[in-house]
Amino acid sequence: MTEFFEIRKSLLTIYPFTEELLKIFTDKLSLKEVKKKGFLLRQNQTCNHIAFIISGSFRLYTETEQNELTIKFFTENNWVSDLESLMMKQPSKNYIEATENSKIATISLLDIHNLMEIHPCFSMLNSLIANLTVSTNHILTLKIKSPDKRYKELLSKNPDWINRFPQMQIASYLGITPETLSRVRARIV
């Protein structure tokens, strides 16, 4: 299936799986469409799978006392999950919401564990799961860097996000209000 080309490519970056093993993995995948503003995960649900984004985008966010805090954005050819909920088998504190109509391929943690039992090379999937961690650097940045510096970092690391995600969500990711984002953009442009 052409949908699985990028998934196979992603898997080959962590281990030189044979075609047979790649097929075993892709046979475990379930395709799913998620409409814009639909949820892959809601707060208090327990995450039991990881998803590969074939098309579209998602954001991982949490609710604070004042507003929403966007923790991370995910776009095509990336894996997405709430790692803490997945690994600890506990209800999530976060939401994973589609920011566009999206197509994903999911695999359950149970299927991943079963694959590891079938063939030892599938233990390499642990590194795939480890890549789902959210950097604490971003959270620290919200406390120690100015809004201007945070915006410049976003421009250098993920310039495509600026036009892809709503400004309200970009502001949330940067830990500032939309009004402050407008002032920052005016200063930097």
Beta strands, then each sheet from edge to edge (+ up, - down):
strand 1: 30-34
strand 2: 39-41
strand 3: 49-55
strand 4: 57-63
strand 5: 68-75
strand 6: 79-80
strand 7: 95-98
strand 8: 102-108
sheet 1: 1+ 8- 3+ 6-
sheet 2: 2+ 7- 4+ 5-
end
